Amino acid sequence: MSSVPRLVIAAPSSGSGKTTVATGLMAAFAARGLAVSPHKVGPDYIDPGYHALATGRVGRNLDAYLCGPELIGPLFAHGARGCDLAVVEGVMGMFDGAAGEGELASTAQVAKLLRAPVVLVVDASSQSRSVAALVHGFASWDPEVRVGGVILNKVASDRHEALLREALDAAGVPVLGVLRRVPQVDTPSRHLGLVPVAERRGAAVEAVAAMGAQVSAGCDLEGLMALARSAGALSCAAWDAAEALVSSPPPPLPVPSLGAAPPDPRFGPERASSSNAGRAEFARPDSEVRIAVAGGPAFTFSYAEHAELLTAAGAEVVVFDPLRDEQLPDGTRGLVIGGGFPEVYAAELSANEPLRKAVGALAESGAPTAAECAGLLYLCRELDGRPMCGVLDATARMSERLTLGYRDAVALSDSVLAVAGTRMRGHEFHRTVVEPGSGAAPAWGVRAPERRVEGFVQQGVHASYLHTHWAAEPGVARRFVERCRTS
């Protein structure tokens, strides 16, 4: 049972100011001495970095597509354990979710799963009385979503504020904050969104402090806290990495294959994942194996639960920075290279030749190596003409085309992460192209939105564009650590 007070910060559309308000609320309440648990709806890696800066706690994602709706409550309770307040930043517009999947992965769905009241952030810069119709529509669209208040953002003047408040009096939704446009809280963006905290630490600290000050001055913190306390109790056990491994499935069993789509032998027989398979006992081994995880400004994308699962499975997780460290940590038996922005740091990554050679040698030895998106680029022969690790016989380059969206995929090849046929859900978000897009043993057969193969499995390497959340499939971490132990 979790009764942590909580708020979901939503908006009618992207660009309304959710991140500013959510981060500002986190900072403002933390400054009052409260332990604030930060959360983000969806797969976004960047906003949680700002949340962590505001609260001093790990920012965690709540993604009903990647993890399944049944894990939203447990993952929330895990992150919020022992906290005085939880603030959940939404994604896109409040009712926007996975394309073609109804409410799945939307802010509204997560709010309902958490039994949490919603605060609607409205960009009021180009409207006055119409704001009442907008708020009324969002408050009444789904009776199961409780919009408990509104925060007006980008308000131009006292006169503008008075007009907005007058109009909202008739909508029956209280105004819990009014924010003016303040340049200090703006955060720079580039091709994939906000610039991560790790790349602008000093400026990010100042921006988060400014957000906190603006929210403290413009919002009714007592009213917001009272609203948070009105959240219903959650009847679920907190997620635990060790318990998740105990519940991980035995070797998968065949299940019906790819439905009405034309058969493709490359996709293989689909197999059950942890969401639909039985249980198997798992005991953590006595001896730990050291797994190096890429970090630093070039590799900032990682879900906290991944390291927790690796640790619970018997790994010692050691973070290294490919921009600065010339060698892998001593005793490295496995390597995880997550997402980030290697294209921004291609020159520096290429210049670190000793580490590139060390990564190549480790992969050549057969040691388990898991690479997602940025990690895939780093393992290529070159990126934008600059030498990389050369583990994969492929080249990578920047592209004008944005590849973005959820993916339904099935493992095509046995690898250090999964057996062929394991179904997982992932997310792609990049402006790069890898040529060729897959190796002789592809990593994934993408089932939706279009059928294709992608990624590379060779020796101990699993490299792909897909970001996955291992909490949905704890056996991934278990298998990876076991392979590290025996390789």
C-alpha positions as CSV (number, residue, x, y, z in Angstrom):
1,M,0.0,0.0,0.0
2,S,1.4,3.4,-1.0
3,S,-0.2,6.6,0.3
4,V,2.6,9.1,-0.7
5,P,1.0,12.5,-1.7
6,R,1.3,13.0,-5.4
7,L,0.6,15.2,-8.3
8,V,0.6,14.7,-12.1
9,I,1.6,17.7,-14.1
10,A,-0.1,17.6,-17.5
11,A,-0.8,20.0,-20.3
12,P,-3.0,20.4,-23.4
13,S,0.0,20.0,-25.7
14,S,3.8,19.9,-25.8
15,G,5.5,23.2,-25.3
16,S,3.1,24.4,-22.6
17,G,5.6,24.5,-19.8
18,K,5.3,21.1,-18.1
19,T,9.0,20.7,-17.5
20,T,9.4,24.2,-16.1
21,V,6.4,23.7,-13.7
22,A,7.2,20.1,-12.7
23,T,10.9,20.8,-12.1
24,G,10.1,24.1,-10.4
25,L,7.6,22.4,-8.1
26,M,10.2,19.7,-7.2
27,A,12.8,22.3,-6.4
28,A,10.4,24.5,-4.5
29,F,9.1,21.7,-2.2
30,A,12.7,20.3,-1.8
31,A,13.8,23.7,-0.7
32,R,11.2,23.5,2.1
33,G,12.9,20.4,3.4
34,L,10.6,17.8,1.8
35,A,11.8,14.5,0.3
36,V,10.4,14.8,-3.2
37,S,10.2,11.8,-5.6
38,P,10.6,12.8,-9.2
39,H,8.9,10.9,-12.1
40,K,8.4,11.3,-15.8
41,V,5.7,9.7,-18.0
42,G,7.1,8.1,-21.1
43,P,10.5,7.1,-22.4
44,D,12.2,10.5,-22.1
45,Y,15.7,10.4,-20.5
46,I,16.5,14.1,-20.4
47,D,13.8,15.6,-18.2
48,P,14.6,13.1,-15.4
49,G,18.1,14.6,-15.2
50,Y,16.6,18.0,-14.4
51,H,14.3,16.4,-11.9
52,A,17.2,14.7,-10.2
53,L,19.0,18.1,-10.0
54,A,15.9,19.6,-8.3
55,T,15.3,16.9,-5.8
56,G,18.6,15.2,-5.1
57,R,17.0,11.8,-6.0
58,V,17.1,9.6,-9.1
59,G,14.5,10.7,-11.7
60,R,12.4,7.7,-12.7
61,N,10.3,6.9,-15.8
62,L,6.7,5.6,-15.8
63,D,6.1,4.1,-19.2
64,A,3.0,2.0,-19.7
65,Y,4.0,1.0,-23.2
66,L,7.5,-0.2,-22.4
67,C,6.7,-1.7,-19.0
68,G,3.0,-2.5,-19.2
69,P,0.3,-0.7,-17.2
70,E,0.6,-3.3,-14.4
71,L,4.1,-2.1,-13.5
72,I,3.2,1.7,-13.2
73,G,2.1,1.5,-9.6
74,P,4.9,-0.8,-8.4
75,L,7.6,1.3,-10.1
76,F,6.1,4.5,-8.7
77,A,6.0,3.0,-5.2
78,H,9.6,1.9,-5.6
79,G,10.8,5.4,-6.4
80,A,8.6,7.2,-4.0
81,R,9.2,5.0,-1.0
82,G,9.9,7.1,2.1
83,C,9.1,10.4,0.4
84,D,6.9,13.3,1.5
85,L,5.6,14.1,-2.0
86,A,5.9,12.8,-5.5
87,V,5.7,14.9,-8.6
88,V,5.0,13.2,-12.0
89,E,5.7,15.2,-15.1
90,G,3.4,14.1,-18.0
91,V,4.2,13.7,-21.7
92,M,2.9,15.5,-24.8
93,G,-0.7,16.5,-24.4
94,M,-2.6,14.9,-21.5
95,F,-4.5,12.4,-23.6
96,D,-1.7,11.7,-26.2
97,G,-0.1,8.2,-25.9
98,A,1.3,5.5,-28.1
99,A,0.1,5.9,-31.7
100,G,-3.0,3.8,-32.5
101,E,-3.2,2.4,-29.0
102,G,-5.9,4.6,-27.4
103,E,-4.9,6.0,-24.0
104,L,-1.9,3.6,-23.6
105,A,1.2,5.4,-22.3
106,S,-0.6,8.7,-22.0
107,T,-0.4,11.1,-19.0
108,A,-4.1,10.5,-18.4
109,Q,-3.7,6.7,-18.2
110,V,-0.8,7.1,-15.8
111,A,-2.8,9.5,-13.6
112,K,-5.6,7.0,-13.4
113,L,-3.3,4.1,-12.6
114,L,-1.7,6.2,-9.8
115,R,-5.1,7.5,-8.6
116,A,-3.4,10.9,-8.7
117,P,-4.9,14.4,-9.2
118,V,-3.8,16.3,-12.2
119,V,-2.6,19.9,-12.4
120,L,-3.1,21.3,-15.9
121,V,-0.4,23.7,-17.2
122,V,-1.9,26.0,-19.8
123,D,0.1,28.3,-22.1
124,A,-2.1,31.4,-21.8
125,S,0.1,33.7,-23.9
126,S,-2.4,33.9,-26.8
127,Q,-5.8,33.7,-25.1
128,S,-8.0,35.1,-22.5
129,R,-11.6,34.0,-22.1
130,S,-11.1,31.0,-24.3
131,V,-9.0,29.5,-21.6
132,A,-12.2,28.5,-19.8
133,A,-13.4,26.4,-22.7
134,L,-10.0,24.7,-23.0
135,V,-9.8,23.8,-19.3
136,H,-13.4,22.7,-19.2
137,G,-12.8,20.4,-22.1
138,F,-9.8,18.7,-20.6
139,A,-11.4,18.5,-17.1
140,S,-14.6,16.8,-18.5
141,W,-13.3,14.6,-21.3
142,D,-12.5,11.6,-19.2
143,P,-14.5,11.4,-15.9
144,E,-11.9,9.1,-14.4
145,V,-9.2,11.8,-14.7
146,R,-9.5,14.3,-11.9
147,V,-8.1,17.7,-12.9
148,G,-7.7,19.4,-9.5
149,G,-6.2,22.7,-10.6
150,V,-4.6,24.8,-13.3
151,I,-1.4,26.7,-13.5
152,L,-1.4,29.5,-16.1
153,N,2.0,29.9,-17.8
154,K,3.4,32.8,-19.9
155,V,0.9,35.3,-18.5
156,A,1.7,38.8,-19.9
157,S,0.5,41.2,-17.3
158,D,-1.8,41.8,-14.3
159,R,-4.6,42.7,-16.6
160,H,-4.1,39.5,-18.6
161,E,-4.1,37.5,-15.3
162,A,-7.4,39.1,-14.2
163,L,-9.1,38.2,-17.5
164,L,-7.9,34.6,-17.2
165,R,-9.1,34.3,-13.6
166,E,-12.4,35.8,-14.4
167,A,-13.0,33.3,-17.2
168,L,-11.9,30.3,-15.2
169,D,-14.2,31.1,-12.3
170,A,-17.0,29.6,-14.4
171,A,-15.0,26.5,-15.3
172,G,-15.0,25.2,-11.7
173,V,-11.2,24.4,-11.7
174,P,-9.2,26.4,-9.2
175,V,-6.2,28.5,-10.4
176,L,-3.2,27.2,-8.3
177,G,-0.5,29.3,-10.0
178,V,0.3,32.1,-12.4
179,L,3.7,32.3,-14.0
180,R,5.1,35.1,-16.2
181,R,7.6,34.5,-18.9
182,V,11.1,34.5,-17.3
183,P,14.2,34.1,-19.5
184,Q,16.3,32.6,-16.7
185,V,14.2,29.4,-16.7
186,D,14.6,28.7,-20.4
187,T,16.7,25.6,-21.2
188,P,18.6,25.3,-24.5
189,S,17.4,22.6,-27.0
190,R,18.9,20.9,-30.0
191,H,18.0,18.1,-32.4
192,L,16.6,15.7,-29.8
193,G,15.2,18.1,-27.3
194,L,16.7,19.7,-24.2
195,V,20.4,19.7,-23.6
196,P,21.1,17.1,-20.9
197,V,22.1,18.2,-17.4
198,A,25.5,16.4,-17.7
199,E,26.5,18.7,-20.6
200,R,25.7,22.0,-18.8
201,R,25.9,21.3,-15.1
202,G,26.5,24.8,-13.9
203,A,24.0,26.5,-16.1
204,A,21.5,23.7,-15.4
205,V,21.8,24.3,-11.6
206,E,21.1,28.0,-12.1
207,A,18.1,27.2,-14.4
208,V,16.6,24.7,-11.9
209,A,17.1,27.2,-9.1
210,A,15.3,29.9,-11.2
211,M,12.4,27.5,-11.9
212,G,12.1,26.8,-8.2
213,A,12.1,30.5,-7.4
214,Q,9.5,31.3,-10.1
215,V,7.2,28.5,-8.9
216,S,7.5,29.4,-5.3
217,A,6.6,33.0,-6.1
218,G,3.8,32.3,-8.5
219,C,2.1,29.1,-7.2
220,D,0.0,28.2,-4.2
221,L,2.3,25.6,-2.7
222,E,-0.1,24.9,0.2
223,G,-3.0,24.4,-2.1
224,L,-0.9,22.1,-4.3
225,M,0.2,20.1,-1.3
226,A,-3.4,19.8,-0.1
227,L,-4.3,18.5,-3.6
228,A,-1.5,16.0,-3.5
229,R,-2.7,14.7,-0.2
230,S,-6.1,13.9,-1.7
231,A,-4.6,11.2,-3.9
232,G,-6.1,7.8,-3.4
233,A,-4.1,5.0,-1.8
234,L,-2.3,2.6,-4.1
235,S,-2.9,-1.1,-3.4
236,C,0.3,-2.5,-4.8
237,A,3.7,-3.7,-3.6
238,A,6.7,-1.6,-4.5
239,W,8.8,-3.0,-7.3
240,D,12.0,-4.6,-6.1
241,A,14.9,-5.7,-8.4
242,A,15.8,-8.8,-6.4
243,E,12.1,-9.9,-6.3
244,A,11.7,-9.2,-10.0
245,L,14.6,-11.5,-10.7
246,V,13.1,-14.3,-8.6
247,S,9.9,-13.9,-10.7
248,S,11.7,-13.9,-14.0
249,P,10.6,-16.7,-16.4
250,P,12.1,-20.1,-17.2
251,P,13.2,-20.8,-20.8
252,P,10.4,-19.3,-22.9
253,L,7.7,-21.3,-24.5
254,P,6.3,-20.9,-28.0
255,V,3.2,-18.8,-28.4
256,P,1.2,-17.8,-31.4
257,S,3.4,-16.0,-34.0
258,L,3.0,-12.7,-35.9
259,G,-0.8,-12.7,-36.5
260,A,-2.3,-11.9,-39.8
261,A,0.8,-10.3,-41.3
262,P,2.6,-12.3,-44.0
263,P,5.0,-14.9,-42.4
264,D,8.7,-14.0,-42.4
265,P,11.1,-16.7,-41.3
266,R,13.6,-14.1,-40.1
267,F,11.1,-13.2,-37.4
268,G,11.2,-16.7,-36.0
269,P,8.6,-18.1,-33.6
270,E,7.6,-15.6,-31.0
271,R,8.2,-16.7,-27.4
272,A,6.7,-15.8,-24.1
273,S,8.2,-13.0,-22.0
274,S,8.1,-12.4,-18.3
275,S,4.6,-10.9,-18.6
276,N,3.1,-14.2,-19.8
277,A,5.4,-16.9,-18.6
278,G,5.7,-18.9,-15.4
279,R,8.1,-18.4,-12.5
280,A,11.6,-19.8,-11.9
281,E,13.6,-19.6,-8.7
282,F,16.6,-17.3,-8.8
283,A,19.3,-17.0,-6.2
284,R,21.9,-14.3,-6.4
285,P,25.4,-15.8,-6.8
286,D,27.9,-15.2,-4.0
287,S,30.6,-13.8,-6.4
288,E,30.1,-10.5,-8.2
289,V,31.2,-9.7,-11.7
290,R,32.3,-6.2,-12.8
291,I,30.2,-4.6,-15.5
292,A,31.3,-1.3,-16.9
293,V,28.5,1.2,-17.9
294,A,29.2,4.1,-20.1
295,G,28.4,7.5,-18.7
296,G,29.5,11.1,-18.9
297,P,28.2,13.8,-21.2
298,A,28.1,11.6,-24.3
299,F,26.1,8.7,-22.8
300,T,23.5,10.1,-20.5
301,F,20.5,7.9,-21.4
302,S,19.9,5.1,-18.9
303,Y,17.0,3.9,-16.8
304,A,17.9,3.6,-13.1
305,E,16.3,0.1,-12.8
306,H,18.8,-1.3,-15.3
307,A,21.7,-0.8,-12.8
308,E,19.5,-2.0,-10.0
309,L,18.7,-5.2,-11.8
310,L,22.3,-5.8,-12.8
311,T,23.4,-5.3,-9.1
312,A,20.6,-7.6,-7.9
313,A,21.8,-10.3,-10.3
314,G,25.3,-10.2,-8.9
315,A,27.1,-7.5,-10.8
316,E,29.3,-4.7,-9.5
317,V,28.3,-1.8,-11.8
318,V,31.1,0.7,-12.5
319,V,30.5,3.9,-14.5
320,F,33.2,5.2,-16.8
321,D,33.3,8.2,-19.1
322,P,34.4,7.4,-22.8
323,L,35.3,11.1,-23.2
324,R,37.9,11.0,-20.5
325,D,38.8,7.5,-19.4
326,E,41.5,5.9,-21.5
327,Q,40.9,2.4,-20.2
328,L,37.9,0.3,-19.1
329,P,37.6,-0.3,-15.3
330,D,40.0,-3.0,-14.1
331,G,38.4,-6.5,-14.2
332,T,35.6,-5.5,-16.6
333,R,33.7,-8.7,-17.6
334,G,30.8,-7.0,-19.5
335,L,30.0,-3.7,-21.1
336,V,26.8,-1.7,-21.3
337,I,26.7,1.4,-23.5
338,G,23.3,3.2,-23.5
339,G,21.9,6.2,-25.3
340,G,23.1,9.7,-25.5
341,F,24.8,12.1,-28.0
342,P,27.9,10.6,-29.5
343,E,27.3,12.6,-32.6
344,V,27.8,15.8,-30.6
345,Y,31.1,14.4,-29.2
346,A,32.3,12.5,-32.2
347,A,35.7,14.3,-32.3
348,E,36.4,13.7,-28.6
349,L,35.3,10.1,-28.7
350,S,37.4,9.4,-31.8
351,A,40.4,11.1,-30.2
352,N,40.3,8.8,-27.3
353,E,42.0,6.0,-29.2
354,P,43.2,4.0,-26.2
355,L,39.6,3.5,-25.0
356,R,38.3,2.7,-28.5
357,K,40.9,0.0,-28.8
358,A,40.1,-1.4,-25.3
359,V,36.4,-1.6,-26.2
360,G,37.2,-3.3,-29.4
361,A,39.5,-5.8,-27.7
362,L,36.8,-6.6,-25.0
363,A,34.2,-7.2,-27.7
364,E,36.7,-9.3,-29.7
365,S,37.3,-11.5,-26.6
366,G,33.6,-12.4,-26.6
367,A,32.7,-10.5,-23.4
368,P,29.0,-9.5,-23.3
369,T,28.4,-6.1,-24.7
370,A,25.0,-4.4,-24.8
371,A,24.7,-1.2,-26.8
372,E,21.6,0.9,-27.4
373,C,21.3,3.7,-30.0
374,A,24.3,5.9,-29.0
375,G,26.1,2.7,-28.0
376,L,25.4,1.3,-31.5
377,L,27.0,4.3,-33.1
378,Y,30.0,4.1,-30.9
379,L,30.6,0.5,-31.8
380,C,30.5,1.3,-35.6
381,R,33.6,1.6,-37.8
382,E,33.1,5.3,-38.0
383,L,30.6,8.1,-37.1
384,D,30.4,11.1,-39.5
385,G,33.7,10.0,-41.0
386,R,35.5,9.8,-37.6
387,P,36.9,6.5,-36.5
388,M,35.0,4.8,-33.7
389,C,35.5,1.4,-32.0
390,G,35.2,-0.7,-35.2
391,V,33.4,-3.6,-33.5
392,L,30.7,-3.5,-36.1
393,D,31.3,-3.4,-39.8
394,A,29.0,-0.5,-40.3
395,T,29.2,3.3,-40.6
396,A,27.0,5.9,-38.9
397,R,26.1,9.4,-39.9
398,M,23.8,12.3,-38.9
399,S,20.6,12.6,-40.9
400,E,17.9,15.3,-41.4
401,R,15.2,12.7,-40.7
402,L,13.9,12.2,-37.2
403,T,13.2,8.6,-36.3
404,L,10.8,8.6,-33.3
405,G,8.3,6.2,-31.8
406,Y,7.4,3.1,-29.9
407,R,8.3,-0.2,-31.4
408,D,6.9,-3.7,-31.0
409,A,9.8,-6.1,-31.6
410,V,10.8,-9.8,-31.4
411,A,14.4,-11.0,-30.9
412,L,15.6,-12.7,-34.1
413,S,18.9,-14.1,-32.8
414,D,20.1,-15.7,-29.5
415,S,22.2,-13.1,-27.7
416,V,23.6,-12.1,-24.4
417,L,20.3,-10.3,-23.7
418,A,17.5,-12.7,-24.9
419,V,16.8,-15.9,-26.7
420,A,15.4,-15.8,-30.2
421,G,11.7,-15.3,-30.2
422,T,11.5,-13.1,-27.1
423,R,9.1,-10.3,-27.6
424,M,9.9,-6.9,-26.2
425,R,8.7,-3.3,-26.6
426,G,11.1,-0.5,-27.3
427,H,11.5,3.1,-28.3
428,E,13.5,4.8,-31.1
429,F,14.6,8.4,-31.0
430,H,17.5,9.5,-33.2
431,R,18.6,11.6,-36.2
432,T,21.2,9.2,-37.4
433,V,21.5,6.4,-39.9
434,V,23.6,3.2,-39.6
435,E,24.6,1.4,-42.9
436,P,23.9,-1.4,-43.1
437,G,21.0,-1.3,-40.7
438,S,21.5,-4.9,-39.6
439,G,24.0,-7.7,-39.6
440,A,24.0,-11.3,-40.7
441,A,22.3,-12.0,-37.3
442,P,19.9,-9.2,-36.7
443,A,19.0,-8.2,-33.2
444,W,15.3,-7.4,-33.7
445,G,12.5,-8.0,-36.0
446,V,10.4,-4.8,-35.6
447,R,6.7,-5.8,-35.9
448,A,5.1,-2.3,-35.6
449,P,4.6,0.3,-37.0
450,E,6.3,-1.4,-40.0
451,R,7.9,-4.8,-40.4
452,R,11.7,-4.7,-40.7
453,V,14.9,-6.1,-39.2
454,E,17.5,-4.1,-37.4
455,G,20.5,-4.3,-35.2
456,F,23.5,-6.6,-34.8
457,V,24.3,-9.8,-32.8
458,Q,27.8,-11.1,-33.1
459,Q,29.9,-13.0,-30.6
460,G,28.9,-11.4,-27.3
461,V,27.7,-8.1,-28.8
462,H,24.0,-7.0,-29.0
463,A,23.8,-3.6,-30.6
464,S,20.5,-1.9,-31.7
465,Y,18.7,1.4,-32.0
466,L,16.0,0.2,-29.7
467,H,15.8,1.5,-26.2
468,T,14.2,-1.1,-23.9
469,H,13.2,-1.1,-20.2
470,W,14.5,-4.1,-18.4
471,A,12.0,-3.9,-15.6
472,A,9.5,-5.3,-18.2
473,E,11.8,-8.3,-18.8
474,P,14.1,-8.8,-15.8
475,G,15.5,-11.9,-17.3
476,V,17.5,-9.7,-19.7
477,A,19.7,-8.5,-16.8
478,R,19.9,-12.0,-15.3
479,R,21.0,-13.5,-18.6
480,F,23.5,-10.7,-19.2
481,V,25.2,-11.1,-15.8
482,E,25.3,-14.9,-16.2
483,R,27.0,-14.6,-19.5
484,C,29.5,-12.1,-18.0
485,R,30.2,-14.7,-15.3
486,T,30.8,-17.6,-17.7
487,S,32.4,-15.8,-20.7
